[in-house]
Amino acid sequence: MSRSPFRAGGPVLACWAALAAAAPAAEPTTLKLLQTIPLKGAPGRLDHMAIDSKGGRLFVANLSNNSLDVVDLKAGRLVKQVPGQTKIQGIAYAPDVDRIFVGNGIAGTCNVFDGKDYALLKSLKFPDADNVRYNPRTHLVYVEHAERTLTALDARTYEKKAEIKLPGRPQAFLLEPGRSRLYLNALGPSVVVVIDTDKNEVLHRWPLKLADRGYPVALDAANRRLFVAAREKPVIVVLNADSGEAITAVPIPADVDDLFHDAKRKRLYASCGEGTLAVVRQRDADHYEMLEKIPTLKLARTCFFDPAADRLYLGLPRQEGKEGPEIQVYQPLP
């Protein structure tokens, strides 16, 4: 009896499997990798980033190395490391005064550095200081820290202007450009807190529905949509930014830590520590779908999207055989 050529035995199947495994992964369709910038430091991951758009600098919280890292984006290289920033987590840059504000968790400080020579200008005590944001309209720096507090400081004088008590432990927050609103995720319980940044008072407390443990937050100001990426049941929850009504939720990979809205392309970028950069399509204000899942590395959970330069920066943890972590630079594709 003749044997069909298509009824191959184990060795042939094993060969095909090996060839398939060796085949290069398909190139992402939504983001193009332009370059990878090496940093230096101990094994571990990076935390949050901030940008100096005019000066072409990316400020990176090199968490495992306890250093503030400065990247020259035009040259594509690390140009400065400021050591001694124990458990550095959040960074804000105030361009009008050329100062960098750094939140250090274990050290319990918000350190202020000169943007020209990176000299320490001031060290302010805040227990478990985490995320930091700057409001150029009011010249106030916001620092979230322990005991469920958000503190506002004058970026020029360092004077404390307000201390806002929160209903839970603060996580990520953002300032709405052109409007006196700040949106903050708090845990225990999971609540979205809306703050009036003219009065520095809490306006609303919206219990997070459709998920739990909200971390990063993003905003589509034109369509009045607020996005909260949650870790318990990993999804992006879409809220009405004026009423707090939960509209829908989109499943994403686990361990999200940063989330950005790309208004030009109507997309969301979510960096997930599971090892995925998730790209979500915004079909309209109320309908969303997963567009692409780009493989990265485990613990690569922080990123920064700069719409002015049209670049997305992803932090990669240090890999075996390398001097330190890395920054991948992506260009969004149409």
C-alpha positions as CSV (number, residue, x, y, z in Angstrom):
1,M,0.0,0.0,0.0
2,S,1.4,3.4,-0.9
3,R,2.0,5.9,1.9
4,S,0.7,9.4,1.5
5,P,3.5,12.0,1.5
6,F,1.4,14.1,3.8
7,R,1.3,11.5,6.6
8,A,4.7,12.5,8.0
9,G,6.0,10.9,11.2
10,G,7.2,12.4,14.4
11,P,10.7,13.6,13.2
12,V,9.2,15.6,10.3
13,L,6.6,17.2,12.6
14,A,9.3,18.0,15.1
15,C,11.4,19.6,12.3
16,W,8.4,21.8,11.2
17,A,7.8,22.8,14.8
18,A,11.4,23.8,15.2
19,L,11.3,25.9,12.0
20,A,8.1,27.6,13.2
21,A,9.6,28.5,16.6
22,A,12.7,29.9,14.9
23,A,10.7,32.1,12.5
24,P,11.0,35.8,13.4
25,A,8.0,37.4,15.1
26,A,5.7,39.6,13.0
27,E,6.5,43.3,13.1
28,P,4.0,45.3,15.0
29,T,1.4,47.1,12.9
30,T,0.6,50.0,15.2
31,L,4.1,50.9,16.5
32,K,7.5,51.0,14.8
33,L,10.6,50.4,17.0
34,L,13.1,53.2,16.1
35,Q,15.8,52.6,18.6
36,T,16.8,51.1,21.9
37,I,18.7,53.3,24.4
38,P,20.9,51.5,27.0
39,L,21.0,52.7,30.5
40,K,23.2,51.5,33.4
41,G,22.2,50.0,36.7
42,A,21.4,47.0,38.9
43,P,19.0,44.2,37.9
44,G,15.4,45.2,38.1
45,R,12.8,47.4,36.5
46,L,12.3,51.1,35.7
47,D,9.5,53.3,37.1
48,H,7.9,56.4,35.7
49,M,9.2,59.0,33.2
50,A,8.8,62.7,32.3
51,I,9.9,64.7,29.4
52,D,11.5,68.0,28.6
53,S,10.1,68.6,25.1
54,K,12.0,71.7,24.3
55,G,15.3,70.4,25.6
56,G,14.9,66.9,24.1
57,R,15.5,65.1,27.4
58,L,13.7,62.1,28.9
59,F,13.9,61.8,32.7
60,V,13.7,58.2,33.9
61,A,13.1,56.8,37.4
62,N,15.7,54.0,37.4
63,L,14.0,52.3,40.4
64,S,16.4,49.3,40.9
65,N,19.4,51.6,40.6
66,N,18.0,54.3,42.9
67,S,19.0,56.9,40.4
68,L,17.4,59.7,38.3
69,D,18.5,59.0,34.7
70,V,18.7,61.7,32.0
71,V,18.5,60.6,28.4
72,D,19.5,62.9,25.5
73,L,16.8,62.0,22.9
74,K,18.5,63.6,20.0
75,A,21.8,61.8,20.7
76,G,19.9,58.6,21.8
77,R,22.1,58.1,24.9
78,L,22.3,58.3,28.6
79,V,24.0,61.5,29.6
80,K,23.5,61.7,33.4
81,Q,22.7,59.6,36.5
82,V,21.9,61.2,39.8
83,P,22.4,58.6,42.5
84,G,21.0,58.3,46.0
85,Q,17.3,58.5,45.0
86,T,16.1,55.6,47.2
87,K,13.1,53.9,45.6
88,I,12.6,56.6,43.0
89,Q,9.1,56.4,41.6
90,G,7.6,59.6,40.2
91,I,9.1,62.5,38.2
92,A,7.7,65.9,37.1
93,Y,9.5,68.5,35.0
94,A,8.6,72.2,35.3
95,P,10.0,73.8,32.1
96,D,9.3,77.4,33.1
97,V,11.7,77.2,36.1
98,D,13.8,74.3,34.6
99,R,13.4,72.1,37.7
100,I,13.0,68.4,38.1
101,F,10.8,67.1,41.0
102,V,11.4,63.5,42.1
103,G,9.3,61.3,44.4
104,N,11.4,58.8,46.4
105,G,9.4,56.2,48.3
106,I,11.8,54.6,50.8
107,A,13.7,57.9,51.4
108,G,10.4,59.7,51.9
109,T,11.4,62.8,50.0
110,C,10.5,64.9,47.1
111,N,13.9,66.1,45.8
112,V,14.2,69.1,43.5
113,F,17.0,69.3,41.0
114,D,18.3,72.2,38.8
115,G,17.6,71.3,35.2
116,K,20.9,72.8,34.0
117,D,23.5,71.0,36.2
118,Y,21.3,68.6,38.2
119,A,22.4,70.1,41.5
120,L,20.1,69.4,44.4
121,L,18.1,72.5,45.2
122,K,15.7,71.3,47.9
123,S,14.7,68.1,49.7
124,L,11.2,68.0,51.0
125,K,9.9,65.4,53.4
126,F,7.0,63.3,52.3
127,P,6.5,59.7,53.6
128,D,6.4,57.1,50.8
129,A,6.4,59.8,48.1
130,D,5.2,58.4,44.8
131,N,3.8,60.1,41.7
132,V,4.5,63.7,41.0
133,R,2.8,66.1,38.5
134,Y,3.3,69.8,37.5
135,N,0.5,72.2,36.6
136,P,2.1,75.0,34.4
137,R,-1.1,77.1,34.7
138,T,-0.8,77.5,38.5
139,H,2.9,76.7,38.9
140,L,2.0,74.0,41.4
141,V,3.7,70.6,41.9
142,Y,1.5,67.8,43.2
143,V,3.0,65.0,45.2
144,E,1.1,62.0,46.4
145,H,2.3,60.3,49.5
146,A,1.5,58.2,52.6
147,E,-1.4,58.8,54.9
148,R,-3.7,59.2,51.9
149,T,-2.6,62.7,51.0
150,L,-1.9,64.8,47.9
151,T,0.2,67.9,48.6
152,A,0.5,71.0,46.3
153,L,3.7,73.0,46.3
154,D,4.8,76.2,44.7
155,A,7.4,75.1,42.1
156,R,9.3,78.4,42.6
157,T,9.3,78.9,46.4
158,Y,8.6,75.3,47.6
159,E,5.9,76.7,49.8
160,K,3.1,74.2,50.7
161,K,-0.1,75.6,49.2
162,A,-2.6,72.8,50.0
163,E,-2.8,69.4,51.6
164,I,-5.7,67.3,50.2
165,K,-6.9,64.3,52.2
166,L,-8.0,61.4,50.1
167,P,-10.5,58.5,50.7
168,G,-7.8,55.9,49.9
169,R,-4.1,55.2,49.2
170,P,-3.2,57.3,46.1
171,Q,-2.0,55.8,42.9
172,A,-1.7,57.4,39.5
173,F,-3.2,60.8,38.7
174,L,-3.3,63.3,35.9
175,L,-4.1,67.0,35.3
176,E,-6.5,68.0,32.6
177,P,-4.9,70.5,30.3
178,G,-6.8,73.8,30.0
179,R,-9.2,73.0,32.8
180,S,-9.0,73.1,36.6
181,R,-9.4,69.4,37.1
182,L,-7.2,66.6,38.5
183,Y,-8.2,62.9,38.4
184,L,-6.7,60.5,40.8
185,N,-7.1,56.7,41.5
186,A,-7.2,55.7,45.2
187,L,-7.2,52.2,46.7
188,G,-8.9,50.8,49.7
189,P,-11.6,51.4,48.6
190,S,-11.1,51.8,44.8
191,V,-12.2,55.3,44.1
192,V,-11.7,57.9,41.4
193,V,-11.2,61.3,43.0
194,V,-11.9,64.5,41.1
195,I,-10.1,67.6,42.5
196,D,-10.7,71.3,41.6
197,T,-7.1,72.6,41.1
198,D,-8.1,76.2,41.6
199,K,-9.5,75.6,45.0
200,N,-7.5,72.4,45.7
201,E,-10.6,70.7,47.0
202,V,-12.2,67.3,46.3
203,L,-15.2,67.7,44.1
204,H,-16.3,64.0,43.5
205,R,-15.5,60.6,44.8
206,W,-16.6,58.0,42.2
207,P,-16.5,54.3,43.3
208,L,-14.7,52.3,40.6
209,K,-17.2,49.9,38.9
210,L,-16.6,47.0,36.5
211,A,-13.2,46.3,38.1
212,D,-11.0,46.9,41.2
213,R,-7.6,48.3,42.0
214,G,-7.3,51.1,39.5
215,Y,-3.8,52.3,38.8
216,P,-2.9,54.4,35.8
217,V,-5.4,56.9,34.4
218,A,-5.7,58.6,31.0
219,L,-8.1,61.2,29.5
220,D,-9.8,61.9,26.2
221,A,-10.8,65.6,26.9
222,A,-12.6,66.1,23.6
223,N,-15.0,63.2,24.1
224,R,-15.1,63.7,27.9
225,R,-13.9,60.1,28.6
226,L,-11.7,59.1,31.5
227,F,-9.8,55.8,31.3
228,V,-8.8,53.8,34.4
229,A,-6.6,50.7,34.0
230,A,-7.2,48.2,36.7
231,R,-5.2,45.2,38.0
232,E,-7.9,43.2,39.7
233,K,-9.7,41.8,36.7
234,P,-7.3,43.5,34.3
235,V,-9.3,45.9,32.1
236,I,-9.5,49.5,31.0
237,V,-12.7,51.0,32.5
238,V,-14.2,53.8,30.4
239,L,-15.9,56.5,32.5
240,N,-17.9,59.6,31.6
241,A,-15.4,62.3,32.8
242,D,-18.1,64.6,34.0
243,S,-20.5,62.2,35.8
244,G,-18.3,59.3,36.6
245,E,-20.7,56.8,35.0
246,A,-19.0,53.6,34.0
247,I,-19.6,53.0,30.3
248,T,-17.7,49.9,29.3
249,A,-14.5,47.9,30.1
250,V,-11.9,46.4,27.7
251,P,-9.8,43.4,28.9
252,I,-6.0,43.9,28.8
253,P,-3.0,41.9,30.0
254,A,-2.0,41.8,33.6
255,D,0.1,44.1,35.8
256,V,-0.6,47.4,34.0
257,D,1.2,50.5,35.3
258,D,1.0,53.2,32.6
259,L,-1.7,54.2,30.2
260,F,-1.9,57.0,27.6
261,H,-4.4,58.2,25.1
262,D,-3.4,59.0,21.5
263,A,-6.0,61.5,20.4
264,K,-4.6,61.7,16.8
265,R,-5.1,58.0,16.1
266,K,-7.9,57.3,18.7
267,R,-5.9,54.7,20.6
268,L,-4.9,53.8,24.1
269,Y,-1.4,52.4,24.9
270,A,-1.1,50.3,28.1
271,S,2.2,49.0,29.3
272,C,1.6,45.7,31.2
273,G,4.2,44.0,33.4
274,E,3.0,40.6,32.2
275,G,5.2,41.4,29.2
276,T,2.9,43.1,26.7
277,L,2.3,46.6,25.3
278,A,-1.4,46.7,24.6
279,V,-2.9,48.9,21.9
280,V,-6.6,49.5,22.1
281,R,-8.7,51.0,19.3
282,Q,-11.3,53.7,20.2
283,R,-14.0,53.2,17.6
284,D,-16.0,56.0,19.1
285,A,-16.5,57.6,22.6
286,D,-18.3,54.5,23.9
287,H,-16.8,51.5,21.9
288,Y,-13.3,50.0,22.2
289,E,-11.5,46.9,21.1
290,M,-8.1,45.4,21.4
291,L,-6.1,46.3,18.3
292,E,-2.7,44.7,19.0
293,K,-0.7,43.1,21.8
294,I,3.0,43.7,21.3
295,P,5.3,41.3,23.2
296,T,7.9,43.1,25.5
297,L,9.5,41.7,28.7
298,K,8.2,40.7,32.1
299,L,8.2,43.8,34.4
300,A,8.2,46.2,31.4
301,R,5.2,48.0,32.8
302,T,6.0,51.7,32.5
303,C,5.9,53.9,29.4
304,F,5.5,57.5,28.4
305,F,3.7,58.9,25.3
306,D,4.7,62.3,24.0
307,P,2.1,63.5,21.5
308,A,4.1,66.5,20.5
309,A,7.1,64.4,19.2
310,D,4.8,61.5,18.3
311,R,6.9,59.0,20.2
312,L,6.2,56.4,22.8
313,Y,9.0,55.4,25.3
314,L,8.9,52.0,26.9
315,G,11.1,51.0,29.9
316,L,12.6,47.5,29.8
317,P,14.2,45.9,32.9
318,R,17.8,44.9,32.8
319,Q,18.4,41.6,30.9
320,E,21.1,39.1,31.5
321,G,24.4,40.1,29.9
322,K,23.5,43.8,29.7
323,E,24.8,46.8,31.7
324,G,21.4,48.0,32.7
325,P,17.8,48.5,31.7
326,E,16.8,50.0,28.4
327,I,14.4,52.5,26.8
328,Q,12.7,51.5,23.6
329,V,11.6,54.3,21.3
330,Y,8.5,53.7,19.2
331,Q,6.9,55.7,16.5
332,P,3.1,55.2,16.2
333,L,2.0,54.1,12.8
334,P,-1.1,55.4,11.0
